[in-house]
């Protein structure tokens, strides 16, 4: 799954670079709200995850700036992103005698309702986007983009028993300070009224590094698949 997301994020239609347009928008600022499902690319033997129940959300405050006047379909994207994701698993995060973080599988006969490993992150992203106008007046477009993000992360666990007793604890030991990931998206946007744009997109991303530092924990690289909607405020150019 992670490989599919990587290929989708990198497959931008560069052959369209030769096209030009006489009108375009310079995006000043935008707000995006997204919802996704999360999982790990590498899962140790015996550990089970529930992709359908492992959900999350993110908020992205950023913008776009067109790169070339003669090729206004290309733009630079940037912003600040905050995300919260939960991965439902049958394993707990623990520390062994050597001080390394490990995943301990919950025995099958244990009375518990759900175990969640929560990943919170905030940071910045930078990318490129290609827009294809779908109307002569330039009031609608299809877009595809890819980018790179670096985020500061924290990891916590919520373990709930049959008696609805929730035990929450933080496991900061051996956590990688930053998460680096590739982001890809494809979507549709339309102008509500100048200079307001609404847009909807399918999003995917995956981490380039594990949640834990090398040799100090399991090699868990999360990936995310979801969708988003947003609003942009731009300035019309002719």
C-alpha positions as CSV (number, residue, x, y, z in Angstrom):
1,X,0.0,0.0,0.0
2,X,2.8,2.4,0.9
3,X,4.4,1.8,-2.5
4,X,1.1,2.7,-4.3
5,X,0.9,6.0,-2.4
6,X,4.5,6.8,-3.3
7,X,3.9,6.2,-7.0
8,X,0.7,8.2,-7.0
9,X,2.4,11.1,-5.3
10,X,5.2,11.2,-7.8
11,X,3.2,10.8,-11.0
12,X,2.6,14.4,-11.9
13,X,1.8,15.1,-15.6
14,X,5.0,17.0,-16.6
15,X,4.1,16.7,-20.3
16,X,1.6,19.4,-19.8
17,X,4.4,21.9,-19.0
18,X,4.3,23.2,-22.6
19,X,0.8,24.5,-22.2
20,X,0.1,28.2,-21.5
21,X,-2.9,30.2,-20.2
22,X,-3.9,33.8,-20.4
23,X,-5.6,34.0,-17.1
24,X,-5.0,32.5,-13.7
25,X,-5.2,33.0,-10.0
26,X,-2.5,33.8,-7.5
27,X,-3.7,32.1,-4.2
28,X,-3.1,34.3,-1.2
29,X,-4.2,32.0,1.6
30,X,-6.3,28.9,2.0
31,X,-7.7,26.6,4.7
32,X,-8.1,22.8,4.2
33,X,-9.8,20.3,6.5
34,X,-9.2,16.6,5.8
35,X,-10.3,13.2,7.1
36,X,-8.4,9.9,6.6
37,X,-7.7,6.4,7.6
38,X,-4.3,5.4,9.0
39,X,-2.1,2.3,9.2
40,X,1.5,1.1,9.3
41,X,3.4,-0.1,6.3
42,X,5.4,-2.6,8.4
43,X,3.5,-4.6,11.0
44,X,5.4,-7.1,13.2
45,X,4.2,-10.7,13.3
46,X,1.2,-11.3,15.4
47,X,0.2,-7.6,15.5
48,X,-3.2,-6.8,14.0
49,X,-4.5,-3.4,13.0
50,X,-7.9,-2.2,12.0
51,X,-7.6,0.1,9.0
52,X,-11.4,0.8,8.8
53,X,-11.5,1.9,12.5
54,X,-8.1,3.7,12.5
55,X,-9.2,7.2,11.6
56,X,-7.8,10.7,11.8
57,X,-8.1,14.3,10.7
58,X,-5.9,17.2,9.8
59,X,-6.1,21.0,9.4
60,X,-3.9,22.8,6.9
61,X,-3.4,26.5,6.7
62,X,-1.4,27.5,3.6
63,X,-1.4,28.8,0.1
64,X,-0.1,28.6,-3.4
65,X,2.1,30.9,-5.5
66,X,2.4,30.4,-9.3
67,X,6.0,29.6,-10.4
68,X,6.1,30.9,-14.0
69,X,4.2,33.7,-15.7
70,X,4.2,31.9,-19.0
71,X,3.2,28.6,-17.4
72,X,0.7,29.7,-14.7
73,X,-0.7,26.2,-14.3
74,X,2.3,25.3,-12.1
75,X,2.3,26.6,-8.6
76,X,4.3,26.2,-5.4
77,X,2.3,25.1,-2.4
78,X,3.2,25.7,1.3
79,X,1.6,25.7,4.7
80,X,1.4,24.7,8.3
81,X,-0.4,21.3,9.1
82,X,-1.7,19.8,12.3
83,X,-2.9,16.2,12.3
84,X,-4.3,13.7,14.8
85,X,-4.5,10.0,13.9
86,X,-5.5,6.8,15.8
87,X,-4.4,3.3,14.9
88,X,-6.5,0.6,16.5
89,X,-4.3,-2.4,17.4
90,X,-4.1,-5.5,19.5
91,X,-0.7,-4.5,20.8
92,X,0.5,-2.1,23.5
93,X,3.7,0.0,23.4
94,X,6.1,-1.1,26.2
95,X,9.8,-0.9,27.0
96,X,12.0,-4.0,27.4
97,X,14.9,-4.6,29.8
98,X,17.3,-3.0,27.4
99,X,15.3,0.2,27.2
100,X,14.0,-0.3,23.7
101,X,10.4,0.3,22.7
102,X,8.5,-2.9,21.8
103,X,4.9,-3.9,20.9
104,X,3.4,-6.4,23.3
105,X,0.4,-8.3,22.0
106,X,-2.6,-8.3,24.3
107,X,-3.6,-11.9,25.1
108,X,-6.7,-13.0,23.3
109,X,-8.7,-13.7,26.5
110,X,-8.1,-10.2,27.9
111,X,-11.3,-8.3,28.7
112,X,-10.8,-5.0,26.8
113,X,-12.9,-3.1,24.3
114,X,-10.3,-1.2,22.3
115,X,-6.6,-0.3,22.3
116,X,-5.6,2.9,20.4
117,X,-2.2,4.2,19.5
118,X,-2.5,7.9,18.8
119,X,-0.2,10.0,16.7
120,X,-0.3,13.7,16.9
121,X,1.8,15.9,14.6
122,X,2.3,19.5,13.6
123,X,4.8,21.0,11.1
124,X,5.3,22.5,7.7
125,X,4.9,21.3,4.1
126,X,6.2,22.3,0.7
127,X,5.2,21.0,-2.7
128,X,4.2,21.7,-6.3
129,X,0.8,21.5,-8.0
130,X,-0.4,21.5,-11.6
131,X,-3.8,23.0,-12.4
132,X,-5.9,22.2,-15.5
133,X,-8.7,24.7,-16.2
134,X,-11.9,23.0,-17.2
135,X,-13.9,26.1,-18.3
136,X,-13.2,29.0,-20.7
137,X,-13.7,31.6,-18.0
138,X,-11.3,29.8,-15.7
139,X,-13.9,29.2,-13.0
140,X,-13.2,25.5,-12.5
141,X,-10.1,23.3,-12.5
142,X,-8.7,19.8,-11.9
143,X,-5.5,19.7,-10.0
144,X,-2.8,17.2,-9.0
145,X,0.1,17.8,-6.6
146,X,2.8,16.3,-4.5
147,X,4.8,17.6,-1.6
148,X,7.1,17.0,1.3
149,X,6.3,17.6,5.0
150,X,8.2,17.5,8.2
151,X,6.3,17.4,11.5
152,X,7.0,17.2,15.2
153,X,5.2,14.1,16.6
154,X,4.0,12.7,19.9
155,X,2.6,9.2,20.5
156,X,0.1,8.2,23.3
157,X,-1.9,5.1,24.0
158,X,-5.6,4.7,25.2
159,X,-6.5,1.3,26.6
160,X,-10.1,0.7,27.5
161,X,-11.3,-2.3,29.6
162,X,-14.7,-4.0,29.6
163,X,-15.8,-1.9,32.5
164,X,-15.3,1.3,30.5
165,X,-12.1,2.1,32.4
166,X,-9.7,4.0,30.2
167,X,-6.0,3.9,30.9
168,X,-4.1,6.6,29.0
169,X,-0.3,6.9,29.0
170,X,2.3,8.6,26.9
171,X,5.3,6.8,25.5
172,X,7.9,9.5,24.5
173,X,10.8,7.1,24.9
174,X,12.7,6.5,21.7
175,X,10.1,8.4,19.7
176,X,11.6,10.0,16.6
177,X,11.6,13.8,17.1
178,X,10.3,14.5,13.6
179,X,8.3,12.6,11.0
180,X,9.1,13.2,7.3
181,X,6.5,12.2,4.7
182,X,5.5,12.5,1.1
183,X,2.1,13.9,0.3
184,X,0.0,13.5,-2.8
185,X,-3.4,14.7,-3.8
186,X,-5.8,15.0,-6.8
187,X,-9.0,17.0,-6.8
188,X,-11.5,19.5,-8.3
189,X,-12.0,23.1,-7.6
190,X,-14.5,25.8,-8.6
191,X,-14.8,29.5,-8.1
192,X,-17.8,30.3,-5.8
193,X,-17.4,34.0,-6.5
194,X,-14.2,36.0,-7.0
195,X,-11.8,35.7,-5.3
196,X,-13.2,32.6,-3.4
197,X,-12.5,29.1,-4.5
198,X,-13.9,25.9,-3.1
199,X,-12.2,22.6,-3.7
200,X,-12.4,18.9,-2.9
201,X,-9.6,16.3,-3.2
202,X,-8.4,12.8,-2.5
203,X,-5.3,12.8,-0.3
204,X,-2.6,10.3,0.5
205,X,0.7,10.4,2.4
206,X,3.3,8.1,3.9
207,X,6.1,8.5,6.3
208,X,9.7,8.3,5.1
209,X,10.9,7.3,8.5
210,X,9.8,5.1,11.4
211,X,7.9,6.5,14.5
212,X,10.9,5.4,16.6
213,X,14.6,6.1,16.4
214,X,16.8,3.5,14.6
215,X,17.3,0.3,16.6
216,X,15.4,1.6,19.6
217,X,11.9,0.5,18.6
218,X,9.7,-1.3,16.0
219,X,10.0,-0.1,12.4
220,X,6.6,1.4,12.1
221,X,6.1,3.7,9.1
222,X,2.5,5.1,9.0
223,X,0.5,5.9,5.9
224,X,-2.7,7.8,5.5
225,X,-5.5,7.7,2.8
226,X,-8.4,10.1,2.9
227,X,-10.2,13.2,1.5
228,X,-10.4,16.9,2.2
229,X,-12.3,20.0,1.3
230,X,-11.1,23.6,1.6
231,X,-11.5,27.3,0.7
232,X,-9.0,29.5,-1.0
233,X,-8.9,33.3,-1.5
234,X,-7.1,34.4,-4.7
235,X,-6.5,37.4,-6.9
236,X,-7.5,37.2,-10.6
237,X,-4.9,37.8,-13.2
238,X,-5.5,38.6,-16.9
